[in-house]
């Protein structure tokens, strides 16, 4: 291969739907890929990010400049494959520097056919996405940048990007969910300290794009977790519970996942059947949005979303601020006032609901707690993979709901009004700039 041909083979272009183009080098597989382009502010945990099913059909931009330093191993993935549709980095690691590494990141991307681009000014790109909002994009590299021996025009590439699917209206959970049910048994210190003891509860986890560590966090607390496909019905859930003694604690969990919650009609109706039966419920991320819709609240698309492991959230039931891991582009539209509101669905049949958690960067609803039903949810990821452990208590809260439902709901210890939360958020934002 001549030097000129080698250069062409290594070339790559990132094209946004508004025509903005960034030139760089091919990273991972070469070819063409499309997706909604989003940015993640995490400085660590890129392997967990890549394998998070919530990133299905998204091109992820890493704002940290150096990516790939610790390579890739077989222990940290959050699913069985890389789910991002494309990957954008500034400076990929030239060598792997971790004793745990089994491959380099570039090798893993290439092996799984993930088209990426490096040597991009990710700071400028992130600023553009913050100012203009997330949009569709495409990565083109190698021979896909050439037609009949000549470079393809930017106009031609933009047209391809604009013809690609949008995230709004996308029903994607079925594309990432498990096809068969499986069970995660109690494990860890709980099992060591309670040999032969029955699980403290049985939870049916509906897989909408579940991360591997999530059922493990429940299993570490003595819970048997039965993970079921997205297409499951309430009869399937009740079938899992049929063999349990009448007084055995049981619950339902809805996981994180990709797509527009407004398109998830099956999941919303399934959740309403769970609520109607007063089965204790816990949802995270996509599960939070679905609880909001089941209760009758709306959801809306954020301009550029929350993605990273450093997002401050106020838990109004403890008055504490947590640093949390996020990956969402949609949010629930519910009132922040301390008295909460009556859930709008079907004339208020689900009773009163309060916003239990609030994002301090932009006052986004980060959690819901039902006061007249045994149900709650949060918008972020408490399983700490990758991310801080500040929110691990939420699994304990769910176990408490399962084993002692009479103590529900938790009282607000931080009953700020919407105006007070806005003031706190402004102070937080000013201190971080």
N, C-alpha and C positions, 0 to 999 in steps of 0.2 A: 504494500500500500504506500503510495506516494505521500510526502508530508502534507500536500494540499488535500488529498483524499482523507488522510488521518484527521486533519483539522475539521473537515466537513462531517466526518462520522462522530466526532466528539461534540459538535455544536448542538445547541438547544435553544428554544425560544419559548417563553411564557407569554401568552396572549390573553388579555382580559377582554370581556365582551364590549367594553367601551373603547377598544382599540389600543389601549396602552400595552406596550410590548417591552419585555425585558429579555436581553440576550445573555446566554450563559453557556455552561457545559453540561453535557448529558451526565446524569447520575443515576445509577441503577440500570434498569432496562431502557432501551431506546425504542422510539415509536411515537404514538399519539395517545393522549388521554384527556378526558374532559371531566369536569366536576365543578361544584360550587367551591370557590377558593376562600379559605378561612385561615386565620392565624392563631397559633398557640403560644402563650407566653411562658410555658414551662421551660426552665433551664435544664431539667433532668427528666428522665422517664420517657424518652422518645420511643423506646420499644413498646411500652404500654400504650402510648398514644397511637402508634401505627396499627396495633392489633385490637384496638377498641372498635367494636362493630358500629358504634354511633357515628364514626367517621366515614361510613359507607357512602360512596359517590361524592366525596369531598377531596379537594386538593388542599393539603395542609402546608402552611408556611410556618417554619420555626423561627421565632424572633431571636432566640439565642444564637449567636453567630457561629459557634463551633458545635457541630453535631457529629456523633459517631465515635466519640473518644472511647467509650466503654464497649464498643462492638455490640454483638448480639449473642444471646445465650438461649438455651432451651427451657429456662425456668421462669422467665419474666413475662412471656406473652400472656395477654388477657383473652386470647381466643386461639383457634387453630390456624389462623392465617393473618396476613396483613390486609386491612380493609380499606385504607385510604386509596383513592383513585390516582393520586399523584403526590409528589413530595418536593418541597422547595426549601433549599438551605443555602446559606452563604458560604461557609467554609467547611467542607466535609473533612473528617479526620484523615490524615495521611497514614496513620498507623493506629492499631488498636492498643489500648493501654489498660486492660483489665484482665486479671487472672481468671475471671469467670467467663470471658468471651470465648465463643466457639466459632464465630464467623465475624467478618466485618459487616457493617451496615450496608455498604454499597453492594457487596456480594449477595446479601439477603434480599435486597430490593430487586436485583437483577434476577435472582433465582425465582422469585415469586411474580416476576413480570410487572413490577411497579415502575412506571415511567417517572423519572425525577429530573430535576435541574439544580445545578449548583452555580456558585459564583454570581449570585444575584444579590443586589442591594436590598436585603430583606427589610431593613429599616425604612427605606423609601416606599417599598411595596406595602408594608404594614400601615404606614401613615396614609397611603392612598385608600386602603380598605377602611380605615377608621373614618376618613373624610367622606368617601363616596358610598360606603357600605359594601358588604360582601356581594359578589356577583359571579357569574359563570366565567370559567377560564379553560384554557387548554394548554398542554405542554406538548411541543413538537420537537423531535430530535432525530439525528441521523438522517437516513434517506427520506424520512417523512417531511423534511424541510426542503426537498428538491423535487421538481417535476420536469421531466424531459431535459435533464441536465442543467436546469436553471433554478435559482432560488425561488421558492414560492412567494407570492406577494403577501404583505400583511393583510390586505383586504380579503384575500381568499381564506386566510387562517381565521380572521375575525368572523367571517360568514359561517365557518364551521362551528366556532364557539357559540355563536348566536342561535344556531340550529340545535344545540344540545339541550337536554331536559333541564328544567328549573327545579329547585328544591321545594318551593312553595307548591303544595298540592301533591307531593310525592308520598306514596304509601310504601314504605321500604322495610318495615319490621319483618314481614314475611320472607324477605330475601336473605335475612341474616339469622333467623331463628333456627334452633335445633329442629331436626326432622323427627327425632325420637325422644321420648322422655328418658330421664336418667335421675339417679338419686345420689345426693352427697350426704353421707352419714356423719353424725357427730364425731369430732376429732380433736386432736391437740391436747392441751392440759385438761380440758373438761373430761375427755374420755379417759385420760390417765387417772384422774381423781375419782371417776365414777364408773369403774369397770362393771359391766353387766347391767348398768342402770338404763332404764328406758329413756328415750329422748325427752327433753323438757317440753317439746312441741313438735308438730309437723307442719311445715309450710310448703304450699304449692307456689313455686316461682314461675311466672309466665315469662318465657324468654322472648323479649322483644329486641335482643341484641346484648344479652347479659355478659358481663365481664366475669372471667374465671374466679376472681377473688371474692366476688359478692356472696355466692352461696357458702364459700369457705368461712367468711366472717360470721355467718349465722351458725354454721356447723361447729365453729370454735366455742360457741355458747351453748352447745348441747342440743341444737335444733337439727332435726332431719329435714333436708330440703329436697323436694321432688321437683325437678325442673321440667316444664312441659312446653310444647310448641306454642307459637303465637296463635295458631288456629284453634286452640283448645276451647271447649265450651264449659259452661258451669256444670254440666253433667260429668264431664271429665274430672273437674276439680272435686266434685262431691264423691266421685268414684274413688279418688285417692283417700278421702276421709272415711269411706264406708267401713273399712276394717278397724278403725280406731274405736276405743271405748267412748261412750257418750260424753264423758267428762274430760276427755283428752284435749289439751289445748291445740288449736289449729289456726292457721291464718293463710292469707294470700299475699304474694309479693309481685309487683310489676317492676320490671327492670328498666334500665336505660335502653336507648335504641335510636336509630336514625329516622329521618323523615319529618313530615308535617303532621302534628297531632290532629289537625283539622281533617286529615284524610283517613284517620284510624277509626272508622266507624265500628268495626267488629270489636275492637278492644274496648271502646267506650261502653258499648252495650254489655259486654261481658262484665266489666267493672260495676255497672249499675246492678247487675244480678247479684254480684258479691255484696254490694252495699245493702241491697234489699234483704239479704239473708243475715245481715249484721255479722258477717265473718270478719274478724280483725284484718285490717289491710295496711300495708306499707308500700309506698312507691318511691322510686328515686328517678330523677332526671326525666326521661320520657314518661315514666310512671307518674310523676308529679303533674305533668301537663295533662295526662289522661284523666287523673282524678279531678283536675280543674274542669275539664270538659264534661265529665260525668256529672259533676255537681251543677252544671249549667253555666259556668263562667266561660268567657272566650279565651282564645290564645292568639298571639300575634307574633310576627317575625321581628326579631331584633335587628338593628342596623348592621352590627358586625358580631354579635354574640359574645358569649363568655367561654373562653377555652384556655386552660392553664391550671396551675396548681397553687395559685397565690391570690385567690379572690376573697376579700373580707365579707363576712356575712354575720349579721346580728341575729342570734337566737333569742327571741322575745320571751321564751319560757324560762330562760336562765339569766338573761341580761348580759350574756357573754358574747364577745366577738370572736368568731372562728376564722382561721385561714383555711380555705377549702379548695378542692379540685372541681373544675367545671368543664363541661363540654356540651353546650346547647346553643341553638340559634333561635329558639322559640321560647316564649314565656307566657305565664298565666296572667290574665287581666282580672284581678280581684282587689277590692278596697283594702287599704292599709290601716284604716282606723281601728283603734283598740277594741271597739265593741264588735268588730267583724261585720258579718252580714248573713242574711238568710240565703242559703244556696238557691239560685234561681230556678233550677230544673223542676218541672212539674209542680208549680205552685209552692215550692219550698218543702217538698216531702223529705229532704235529707237534713233539714234543720239548719242550725247555725254553724258558721265556719269562720275561723280567724286565720289571718296570715301570720304564721308562726316564725318565719325567717325572712329577712329582708337583705338584699344586696346593698352594701354601703357605697359602692361605686356609682350606682345609677338607680337605686330604689326599686329594683326589679323584685317581684315576688319570688322568694326562694324556698317557700315551704307553706303547706296548708295543714291545718288541724281541724278536724270535725269535732264539734262539741256535743253533738247528739248521736254520733255514730262512732264505732271503734275504728277510726281511719285517720291516717296522716301521711304526709309525703314531704320530700325535699327535692329541690331542683339540682342539687350537686351530687358528688360522688363520695360517700363516707367510707368506702372500702380501702382508701389510701393506696391505690395502685394505678398510676403513680400519684403520690401526693401526700400531704400532711395527715396526721392522725387526729386532728382536733375534733372531727365529727364522728369518731368511732362510737361514741355514746348512743348514737341513733339506733344501732343494732340492739343495744341494751334496752332502749326505750321500747322497741318493738317486742322484744322478749317479755318485758314487763307488761305490755298490753296483752300479750298472749296468755300469760300466766296469772295476771291479776287485773282483769278488765274492769273490776269495780273501782279501781283507782284512776280510771280515765275520765276526763281529759286532764292534761297538765295545765296548771294555771299560768297565765302570763305574769312574769316577774318584771318585764320591761314593756309596759303598755303604752309605748310612745304613739302619739298621733302621727298622721302622715306628715304634718308640718315639722314635728320634732325630728323625724327620721330624715327628712330632707335636709335639715340643718346639720345633723350629724354626718350625713353623707357629704355635704359641702366641705365640712372641716376635714374629713378623711381625704377627699380629693385634693384639697389645697396642700395638705401635709405630704402628699405623695407626688407632688409636682415641684 
